[in-house]
Structures are given as structure tokens and as C-alpha cells.
Amino acid sequence: MGPITPTQALAELQAGNRRFVAGEPRHPNQGAVHRAAVADGQHPFAVIVGCSDSRLAAEIIFDRGLGDLFVVRTAGHTAGPEVLGSVEYAVTVLGTPLVVVLGHDSCGAVQAAREAARTGTQPPGHLYSVVAAVGPSLRRAAQQGVHDIDGIVDIHIAQTVEVLLGNSPVIAAEVAAGRCAVVGMSYRLAAGEVRQVAPAHAPAADASALTAAVPGPAVVPADADAAPAAVAG
């Protein structure tokens, strides 16, 4: 049986990432026997709300296998209704104890949003929805005097955590009831390392352990202008 508390789940992810960085992956739960074992049901120990970037494959980064992670990916990990519904399904129906918002350095979605804001031009097609969803994070970065791309990415990750909690009473209620936690993490493309950048929203018993990593940036609470636009499918 997999980890059943937010702290255990986070520790499992961190251990897997350390193996990946060291070049010593175990590739757990990827064989034929386990494939057959999970065919009739799933019990993932973590939800990963990640960026769609092709280099951000959660099962590889965290050295996990079939049935371990419930992965939801959009460009810039923007969280529209479909994403919120997917996370709500994982934490309520599947009982998953940890939700991780996973971003990465040099995020193309954040760069596109910043360029659109700089030039005042609107991206074509549904790309506009992604750029619009990143907009509140750009404004918060400006308010905090953060201008480098990776600093903005960290704020955007933290903002997405706030969006999950602020726009989904279901997720917020699961956290308040002590059944799950939500944290923000950033992946470094070259090094392969994952670090925590957003304060954990967790049951009181787990909060200290979950926030023991590198502290994240200050985050302005989500408000009306933080609600993301619909994300292109």
C-alpha cells in the first residue's frame, strides 16, 4: 500500500526525485505483474498538476510507475474548470492525499504571457486563454518587484496553488478536513531537481513537515482577478 498521509506522499516523491537526479532510478511499479494488479482500480498517492512541457514527465522525474500518480497537465499548469474537476475527482473519489503544482524554470507559457504584456499583442487562437490565465501571476510579480523569469515562475506556481484552493471549495474542504495537502514545486530542467517554492496548505499535523523545504515567495491571496480563463484543450 502506498503512502496514506500528505507527509508520507511528499517524502516518497522527494526520494524518487533524488534517485532520478543521481541517475539511480528503480523504475518501481512498471512491470507486467503490477500492470495486472492495478488493472481493476487505482489508488494514486499524489496528484501532479503540471506544465505540459515535454521535459516535465512526472513519472520519470519522481521515479514512479503505473497507478502511483494522477497527472493533469496544461501549458503553464493553468487551472481551468476541467483541471479543477480532475483534481476534485482524485482527492474525493480516489482519496489521494497530496496535490502538487509542478512548474519549471524558463517556462514558455510564462515567457509568452510576459511578451504579450510587454508588446500589448494578443496571441492567436486558444493560446490567448493560456496567456490570460498567467496574467494575474505577472501582476503579482510586478507588485512584489520580481522581474526575472524564474522568479515569476515561482510566483506563478504559488498562485496556481491559491487558485486550486480559492476556486474549488471541494479541494479546500478536503484540506480543511485533514484528508489532503496542496504544495507548489518547481523543476530545474538542467539539474533535474525539484524544490518546494510555495507554502504548504495542509492539515495542522502535517504542516510543519511539508513546509520544511525551501520557503517559497510571499503570495497575495487569490481574488477575483486571479480566476483563470478557460484553457485550451
C-alpha positions in Angstrom: 0.0 0.0 0.0 1.3 3.5 -0.9 1.7 6.4 1.4 -1.5 7.5 3.1 -0.6 10.9 4.6 0.5 14.1 2.9 3.8 14.0 4.6 4.5 10.4 3.5 3.4 11.2 0.0 5.7 14.1 -0.3 8.6 12.1 1.2 8.0 9.4 -1.4 8.1 12.0 -4.3 11.3 13.6 -2.9 13.0 10.2 -2.5 12.1 9.3 -6.1 13.4 12.7 -7.4 16.7 12.1 -5.5 17.1 8.8 -7.3 16.4 10.4 -10.7 18.9 13.2 -10.1 21.6 10.7 -9.0 21.0 8.5 -12.1 19.9 5.6 -10.0 16.1 5.1 -10.8 14.4 2.0 -9.6 11.5 2.2 -12.0 9.0 0.9 -9.5 5.6 -0.5 -10.4 6.4 -0.7 -14.1 6.4 -4.4 -14.6 3.8 -6.8 -16.1 2.8 -8.1 -12.6 2.0 -4.7 -11.3 0.3 -3.7 -14.5 -2.2 -6.6 -14.0 -2.6 -5.7 -10.3 -3.8 -2.2 -10.9 -6.0 -3.0 -13.9 -9.1 -3.2 -11.7 -8.6 0.0 -9.8 -6.2 2.9 -8.9 -5.0 4.4 -5.7 -2.5 7.1 -6.6 -0.7 8.7 -3.7 -0.2 12.1 -5.3 -1.9 14.4 -7.9 0.5 16.3 -10.1 -0.9 19.4 -11.7 2.0 20.1 -14.1 3.0 22.1 -17.1 2.6 20.3 -20.4 6.3 20.9 -21.3 7.7 17.7 -22.8 10.6 17.7 -20.4 8.3 17.6 -17.3 7.3 13.9 -17.3 6.2 13.4 -13.7 6.6 9.6 -13.5 10.2 9.9 -14.7 11.1 12.9 -12.6 9.8 11.2 -9.4 10.8 7.7 -10.4 7.3 6.2 -10.1 5.2 3.8 -12.1 1.7 2.7 -13.0 -1.0 3.7 -10.6 1.2 5.9 -8.4 0.5 9.4 -9.8 -2.7 11.1 -11.0 -1.3 13.6 -13.6 -3.1 16.6 -15.0 -1.1 18.8 -17.4 -1.8 22.1 -19.2 0.6 24.7 -20.6 1.8 26.7 -17.7 -0.2 24.5 -15.3 -3.1 26.8 -15.8 -6.1 25.6 -13.8 -9.4 25.9 -15.6 -12.7 24.1 -14.8 -11.6 20.8 -16.3 -8.4 20.8 -14.2 -10.2 21.6 -11.1 -12.7 18.8 -11.7 -9.9 16.3 -12.4 -8.2 17.2 -9.1 -11.5 17.1 -7.2 -12.1 13.6 -8.6 -8.7 12.4 -7.4 -9.0 13.8 -3.8 -12.6 12.9 -3.2 -13.2 9.7 -5.2 -9.7 8.2 -5.2 -8.7 9.6 -1.8 -5.4 10.9 -3.0 -3.7 12.7 0.0 -1.3 15.1 -1.8 -1.8 17.7 -4.6 1.4 19.1 -6.2 1.5 22.0 -8.5 4.6 21.3 -10.6 6.2 24.1 -12.7 9.7 24.6 -14.1 12.3 27.1 -14.8 12.2 29.0 -18.2 8.5 28.2 -18.6 7.4 29.0 -22.1 3.9 29.9 -21.1 5.1 32.5 -18.6 7.5 33.9 -21.2 4.7 34.1 -23.7 2.5 35.9 -21.2 5.2 38.4 -20.3 5.9 39.1 -24.0 2.2 39.6 -24.7 2.0 42.1 -21.8 5.2 43.9 -23.0 4.0 44.3 -26.6 0.3 44.6 -26.0 -0.4 42.0 -28.6 -2.9 39.2 -28.3 -1.7 35.7 -29.1 -3.6 33.8 -31.8 -6.3 31.2 -31.2 -6.7 29.4 -27.9 -3.1 30.3 -26.8 -4.7 33.6 -25.6 -6.5 31.5 -22.9 -3.2 30.3 -21.5 -1.6 33.8 -21.6 -4.7 35.3 -19.9 -4.5 32.7 -17.1 -0.9 33.6 -16.4 -1.8 37.3 -16.2 -2.6 37.5 -12.5 0.8 36.0 -11.7 2.6 38.6 -13.8 0.7 41.4 -11.9 1.6 39.8 -8.5 5.3 39.6 -9.6 5.3 43.3 -10.5 3.7 44.2 -7.2 6.5 42.3 -5.4 9.3 43.7 -7.6 10.1 40.4 -9.2 11.2 40.7 -12.8 13.4 37.7 -13.7 11.6 34.9 -15.4 12.3 32.1 -12.9 11.2 34.4 -10.0 8.0 35.0 -11.9 7.6 31.2 -12.4 7.9 30.6 -8.7 5.1 33.2 -8.1 3.0 31.6 -10.8 3.3 28.2 -9.1 2.3 29.6 -5.8 -0.6 31.5 -7.5 -1.8 28.2 -9.0 -1.9 26.7 -5.6 -4.1 29.6 -4.4 -6.3 29.2 -7.5 -6.9 25.5 -6.7 -7.9 26.3 -3.2 -9.7 29.6 -3.9 -11.7 28.3 -6.9 -12.5 24.8 -5.6 -14.5 24.6 -2.3 -14.2 20.9 -2.7 -10.4 20.9 -2.6 -10.3 23.5 0.2 -12.7 21.4 2.2 -10.6 18.3 1.8 -7.6 20.2 3.1 -9.6 21.7 6.0 -10.8 18.2 6.9 -7.2 16.9 7.1 -7.5 14.5 4.2 -5.0 16.1 1.8 -2.5 18.9 1.3 -1.5 21.1 -1.6 2.0 22.3 -2.3 3.9 24.1 -5.1 7.1 22.7 -6.5 9.5 23.8 -9.3 11.6 21.5 -11.5 15.0 22.6 -12.8 15.4 21.4 -16.3 19.2 21.0 -16.4 19.8 19.7 -12.9 16.6 17.5 -12.7 16.0 18.7 -9.2 12.6 19.5 -7.7 12.3 22.1 -5.0 9.4 23.4 -3.0 8.5 27.0 -3.7 5.1 27.6 -2.3 4.0 27.3 1.4 2.1 24.1 2.1 -1.7 24.2 2.7 -2.0 21.1 4.9 -3.7 19.6 7.9 -2.1 21.1 11.1 -0.4 17.8 11.9 1.4 17.8 8.6 2.0 21.5 8.0 5.5 21.7 9.7 6.9 18.7 7.8 5.5 19.8 4.5 7.0 23.3 4.8 10.4 22.1 5.9 11.7 22.6 2.4 13.0 25.8 0.9 10.4 28.5 1.7 8.5 30.0 -1.2 7.8 33.6 -2.1 5.1 35.6 -0.4 1.8 35.1 -2.2 -1.1 37.6 -2.4 -4.3 35.6 -1.6 -6.3 34.7 -4.7 -9.1 37.1 -5.6 -11.4 37.8 -8.5 -8.7 38.8 -10.9 -6.9 35.5 -10.2 -9.6 33.3 -11.7 -8.1 31.7 -14.9 -9.7 31.8 -18.2 -10.7 28.6 -19.9 -7.7 26.6 -21.0 -7.4 25.2 -24.5 -8.0 21.5 -24.6 
